[in-house]
Amino acid sequence: MLTAKVMLLGDMGVGKTSILHRLVYDRFEGQYKSTLGVEILSHDVAPADGGEPTRLVLWDTDGDFGTQIFDTVYVTGASAAIIVSDVTRPQTVTRMVELVRGFEERFPGRPYKALLNKVDLPEAAGSAGAIGELARSSVKSVSAKTGAGIVESFAELARIIQRRQF
């Protein structure tokens, strides 16, 4: 089984932990304590073609790191990243774009997915404009609350990792 370290990056309160709990435990809790440091969970993704599954070792990071996350030991050995924003807070979308750029610089050619979380809530004006410079294929709208887009986003990332063998 291929095992890949996947970083979850994004500002505090964007829903990184909620996304992981939806993926791993298929549940949503409205109240979470802020992650301190890193929480590590794993999730096995079955391949679409019947081949070998991919184990994603998911590192849920503290949102206080900001772009300094790339200066920490936490990112060492990362195969990919899930970079999360909250569509109701445009500043988190801007930060998501900054984190994508930082990940691309630190890990050239490694895959990532930019997730616009909380699409079950009304989108704030200006959120869509900030993502205009990212490749549309890497951006997904999701909801940790309803589960929309979560499983598919991680499955897509696992397929890319499997193809590229990061």
Secondary structure, 3 states (H helix, E strand, C coil): CEEEEEEEECCCCCCHHHHHHHHHHCCCCCCCCCCCCEEEEEEEECCCCCCCCEEEEEEEECHHHHHHHHHCHHHCCCCEEEEEEECCCHHHHHHHHHHHHHHHHHCCCCCEEEEEECCCCCCCCCHHHHHHHCCHHHEEECCCCCCCCHHHHHHHHHHHHHHHCC
